[in-house]
């Protein structure tokens, strides 16, 4: 499973963190930049396990 580098961007409603994990894009909305950096680190360091359900 590969994890791409997370990216966080600022918009009108706060911060948006995006990271591609196992072929899927995970998104998290945050209110502060420090929260965005924290979630970007967590998502990059702890990739989720693949689902056993079929698509």
matplotlib code that plots the C-alpha trace (Angstrom):
import matplotlib.pyplot as plt

x = [0.0, 1.4, 0.8, 1.3, 2.5, -0.5, -1.4, -3.3, -4.9, -6.8, -10.3, -13.1, -14.3, -10.9, -8.2, -8.6, -6.2, -6.0, -3.9, -4.1, -4.0, -4.3, -5.7, -8.4, -8.3, -8.9, -10.1, -10.3, -11.6, -9.9, -10.4, -6.7, -3.5, -2.0, -4.9, -4.4, -0.7, -1.5, -4.0, -1.7, 1.0, -1.3, -2.7, 0.7, 2.2, -0.7, -2.3, -5.6, -5.9, -7.5, -11.2, -12.2, -15.5, -15.6, -16.4]
y = [0.0, 3.4, 6.7, 9.9, 13.1, 14.8, 18.3, 20.9, 24.0, 27.0, 27.9, 30.1, 27.5, 26.5, 24.0, 20.9, 18.0, 15.5, 12.4, 9.4, 6.1, 2.8, 4.4, 6.4, 10.0, 10.8, 14.3, 16.0, 19.5, 21.4, 24.8, 25.7, 25.1, 23.2, 20.7, 20.3, 19.6, 17.1, 15.2, 15.3, 13.7, 11.1, 10.1, 9.8, 7.8, 5.4, 4.4, 2.7, -1.1, -2.1, -3.0, -6.6, -5.5, -5.7, -2.6]
z = [0.0, -1.0, 0.7, -1.3, 0.4, 2.1, 1.0, 3.0, 1.5, 2.9, 1.7, 3.0, 5.5, 7.0, 6.0, 3.8, 4.1, 1.2, 1.0, -1.3, 0.6, -1.2, -4.4, -2.5, -1.5, 2.2, 3.0, 6.4, 7.1, 9.9, 11.5, 12.2, 10.3, 13.2, 13.1, 9.4, 9.8, 12.6, 10.5, 7.4, 9.6, 11.0, 7.6, 6.1, 9.0, 9.7, 6.4, 6.7, 6.2, 2.9, 3.2, 2.9, 1.1, -2.6, -4.6]

ax = plt.figure().add_subplot(projection="3d")
ax.plot(x, y, z, "-o")
ax.set_aspect("equal")
plt.show()
